[in-house]
Each structure stands twice: as C-alpha cells, then as structure tokens.
Amino acid sequence: MIEQPAAIVTGASRGIGRAIAIEMAGQGYAVAVNYLRSQESAAEVVEQIAATGGRGIAVQGDVGLREDRDSIVDQTLGHFGRIDLLVNNAGITSPGRKDLLEATEENWDVVFDTNLKGAFFLAQRAANEMVGLIETAAISRGTIVNVSSISAYAVSTNRVDYCIAKAGIQMMTLLLASRLAEERIRVYEICPGVIASDMTAPVTEKYDKLIADGLSPIRRWGQPEDVAKAVATVASDAFPFSTGDRINVDGGFHIRRL
Ligand SMILES: NC(=O)c1ccc[n+]([C@@H]2O[C@H](COP(=O)([O-])OP(=O)(O)OC[C@H]3O[C@@H](n4cnc5c(N)ncnc54)[C@H](OP(=O)(O)O)[C@@H]3O)[C@@H](O)[C@H]2O)c1
C-alpha cells in the first residue's frame, strides 16, 4: 500500500484519457494507464509521468471483457494497493458511421461493450474495492468519473449506437451516485463537446467549419487538457456536497440559443 492516492484511467494511451492520466499524476495520484492496443503510446504516457516525478503503470485490457476488467483492477491493486479514483474514459465512435437505416448489431455490440457495459461493470468492481478500502480506513473516500459526450443528447443519425450508449452513461452516473453516496463514493459525468483527438481527426474539416460558424459560443476546438482539468476538479475536494452531476466541457454547446 502506497501513501499517495491511486487512479485508474481507461483509454489513457491517447487523446482525452492521456491528458487525464498526466493531469491526475500532476495532482499527486499514482496512475494506472489503461490501453487496448497502443502499447508504445501507453508506455510514453508512463514515461512522461515518471519524468515529472510521478508514478504510473501501463495496463493492457479491453474494458468490454470481464477478465480484462478484473485484470486492470487487480494489477492496479497489486502495484498501488489502493484505488481512490476510477475514470471511465475509454470509448470508440460508431464504426463506419452508418446511417440509422443501415446500423448493424455487430457495431452496436462493440460500441455498447466498450462505451457502456465496460464502464458500468468496471465501476461496479472498482466501487466494491473502494468500499472495502474505505471500511478499513485505507482510503478516506472514492470518486468515479464517467466520460460521456454531447452525443448523449445531440442526435447524429449516423452514430445511433454511440449516441444511445452515451445517453446511458448519464443514467449510469445517477444510479451509481445514488447507491454509492452512503459508501462515501462520489460519482460524476463529464460531458465533452468537440475535442481535438484521433477520434475527431477524420472529421476535422467538418468541425472547423461548424466551429467557425458558431457551433459553440466559445469558438474553438476543445483540447484534451480542458477535459482533464474538469476531471481533476471533481476528483478534488472542491465539490464535497455534490454527486451525480453532469459537468459540461463543451464551450457552451449545450446552451439552447435563438
Ligand atoms: N474527441 C471528442 O470530441 C469527444 C467528445 C465527447 C466525448 N468523447 C469521449 O471521450 C473519450 C475519449 O475519446 P478520445 O477522443 O480521446 O478518443 P481516442 O483518441 O480515439 O482514444 C481512445 C482511447 O480509448 C482506448 N480504447 C478504445 N477501446 C478500448 C477498449 N475496448 N478497452 C480499453 N481501452 C480502449 C484507446 O486505446 P488504444 O490506443 O490502445 O486503441 C485510446 O486510449 C471517449 O469515451 C469518447 O467517446 C470524445
């Protein structure tokens, strides 16, 4: 058991998860940097954390698979002896971005396994570990942060599986927050807008134009670091009497305008 708090960040080899892992290391957390395939990128994140005096480990695992989720948690506990924070960030967009009338069950299954089922059951496993650690006073409280999307409420008819899974993250957050409050675990949903990453790279031109035309009141691309700062804030003691909240990190996209 180490003195410093420990975090699991899923999908931390690239993009938003990478920024979250580096930010949380900077906040004093030992970080389990989860990835699916990008071993080298995950190793670089761990190196960057070490270069600034932090502590990190790379942990391979598909969040959609139970044995891999168990391995992520077991390796984190094996190295750090504790879990104070879980950030459910790993996610994929809808493969092929097929129109609603062409959407396939195969794509639905892979998107739901990664973006919703994996997030819930990893939260369940992590929460059970946190409860035990809180009971033994090994940690004082736990935090779970779920990364959703503006696609939870803004329709894209060529990404139905992604939108429905992200909408599910909101209810999942409310359910976890409601049940886990008595266990001294707080739960939040971070709702990013258009963020520059590999996920949005194929649609750069489309979003360049939309942003220039005023898609969000703050007319710029979001950066992974914008999301990371929000995660660090909810994981801190800044909101001790809040749980279940959605934090928008979207340049004001969610505001209905006339
Ligand atoms: N970018 C945006 O505009 C935006 C907006 C709203 C919400 N989001 C959400 O933010 C999160 C991160 O998005 P991003 O833009 O940073 O994506 P990204 O650049 O495509 O990175 C995705 C990350 O998730 C990992 N991953 C994918 N499938 C996984 C699995 N089954 N198990 C474990 N890890 C897996 C990838 O690992 P490998 O490197 O090994 O493949 C990678 O680290 C996602 O949940 C996404 O839906 C993004």
The ligand as an SDF file (V2000), in Angstrom:
LIG
                    3D

 48 52  0  0  0  0  0  0  0  0999 V2000
  -12.9500   13.5800  -29.0270 N   0  0  0  0  0  0  0  0  0  0  0  0
  -14.1360   14.0750  -28.8250 C   0  0  0  0  0  0  0  0  0  0  0  0
  -14.5580   15.0510  -29.4800 O   0  0  0  0  0  0  0  0  0  0  0  0
  -15.0300   13.5030  -27.7630 C   0  0  0  0  0  0  0  0  0  0  0  0
  -16.2080   14.2000  -27.4710 C   0  0  0  0  0  0  0  0  0  0  0  0
  -17.0590   13.7120  -26.4880 C   0  0  0  0  0  0  0  0  0  0  0  0
  -16.7300   12.5530  -25.8180 C   0  0  0  0  0  0  0  0  0  0  0  0
  -15.5770   11.8790  -26.1240 N   0  0  0  0  0  0  0  0  0  0  0  0
  -15.3020   10.6670  -25.3770 C   0  0  0  0  0  0  0  0  0  0  0  0
  -14.0590   10.8040  -24.7240 O   0  0  0  0  0  0  0  0  0  0  0  0
  -13.4470    9.5250  -24.5860 C   0  0  0  0  0  0  0  0  0  0  0  0
  -12.0360    9.5660  -25.1610 C   0  0  0  0  0  0  0  0  0  0  0  0
  -12.1350    9.9500  -26.5190 O   0  0  0  0  0  0  0  0  0  0  0  0
  -10.8580   10.3710  -27.3990 P   0  0  0  0  0  0  0  0  0  0  0  0
  -11.3320   11.3900  -28.3580 O   0  0  0  0  0  0  0  0  0  0  0  0
   -9.7100   10.6510  -26.5160 O   0  0  0  0  0  0  0  0  0  0  0  0
  -10.6350    9.0050  -28.1940 O   0  0  0  0  0  0  0  0  0  0  0  0
   -9.3090    8.4110  -28.9070 P   0  0  0  0  0  0  0  0  0  0  0  0
   -8.3310    9.4980  -29.1540 O   0  0  0  0  0  0  0  0  0  0  0  0
   -9.8220    7.6240  -30.0420 O   0  0  0  0  0  0  0  0  0  0  0  0
   -8.7050    7.4400  -27.7810 O   0  0  0  0  0  0  0  0  0  0  0  0
   -9.4600    6.3290  -27.3710 C   0  0  0  0  0  0  0  0  0  0  0  0
   -8.7810    5.6490  -26.2250 C   0  0  0  0  0  0  0  0  0  0  0  0
   -9.6350    4.5820  -25.7550 O   0  0  0  0  0  0  0  0  0  0  0  0
   -8.8980    3.3660  -25.7790 C   0  0  0  0  0  0  0  0  0  0  0  0
   -9.8020    2.2560  -26.0290 N   0  0  0  0  0  0  0  0  0  0  0  0
  -10.6020    2.0530  -27.0990 C   0  0  0  0  0  0  0  0  0  0  0  0
  -11.2970    0.9160  -26.9400 N   0  0  0  0  0  0  0  0  0  0  0  0
  -10.9300    0.3790  -25.7490 C   0  0  0  0  0  0  0  0  0  0  0  0
  -11.2710   -0.7670  -25.0240 C   0  0  0  0  0  0  0  0  0  0  0  0
  -12.1880   -1.6470  -25.5130 N   0  0  0  0  0  0  0  0  0  0  0  0
  -10.6840   -1.0090  -23.8390 N   0  0  0  0  0  0  0  0  0  0  0  0
   -9.7500   -0.1400  -23.3390 C   0  0  0  0  0  0  0  0  0  0  0  0
   -9.3820    0.9820  -23.9720 N   0  0  0  0  0  0  0  0  0  0  0  0
   -9.9630    1.2310  -25.1720 C   0  0  0  0  0  0  0  0  0  0  0  0
   -7.8430    3.5590  -26.8480 C   0  0  0  0  0  0  0  0  0  0  0  0
   -6.7650    2.6450  -26.6200 O   0  0  0  0  0  0  0  0  0  0  0  0
   -5.7270    2.2630  -27.8150 P   0  0  0  0  0  0  0  0  0  0  0  0
   -4.8590    3.4850  -28.0120 O   0  0  0  0  0  0  0  0  0  0  0  0
   -4.9720    1.1150  -27.2920 O   0  0  0  0  0  0  0  0  0  0  0  0
   -6.5590    1.9800  -29.0210 O   0  0  0  0  0  0  0  0  0  0  0  0
   -7.4520    5.0190  -26.5930 C   0  0  0  0  0  0  0  0  0  0  0  0
   -6.5870    5.1170  -25.4880 O   0  0  0  0  0  0  0  0  0  0  0  0
  -14.3800    8.5330  -25.2760 C   0  0  0  0  0  0  0  0  0  0  0  0
  -15.2300    7.9380  -24.3370 O   0  0  0  0  0  0  0  0  0  0  0  0
  -15.1780    9.4200  -26.2200 C   0  0  0  0  0  0  0  0  0  0  0  0
  -16.4300    8.8660  -26.5420 O   0  0  0  0  0  0  0  0  0  0  0  0
  -14.7250   12.3310  -27.0860 C   0  0  0  0  0  0  0  0  0  0  0  0
  1  2  1  0
  2  3  2  0
  2  4  1  0
  4  5  1  0
  4 48  2  0
  5  6  2  0
  6  7  1  0
  7  8  2  0
  8  9  1  0
  8 48  1  0
  9 10  1  0
  9 46  1  0
 10 11  1  0
 11 12  1  0
 11 44  1  0
 12 13  1  0
 13 14  1  0
 14 15  2  0
 14 16  1  0
 14 17  1  0
 17 18  1  0
 18 19  2  0
 18 20  1  0
 18 21  1  0
 21 22  1  0
 22 23  1  0
 23 24  1  0
 23 42  1  0
 24 25  1  0
 25 26  1  0
 25 36  1  0
 26 27  1  0
 26 35  1  0
 27 28  2  0
 28 29  1  0
 29 30  1  0
 29 35  2  0
 30 31  1  0
 30 32  2  0
 32 33  1  0
 33 34  2  0
 34 35  1  0
 36 37  1  0
 36 42  1  0
 37 38  1  0
 38 39  2  0
 38 40  1  0
 38 41  1  0
 42 43  1  0
 44 45  1  0
 44 46  1  0
 46 47  1  0
M  CHG  2   8   1  16  -1
M  END
$$$$
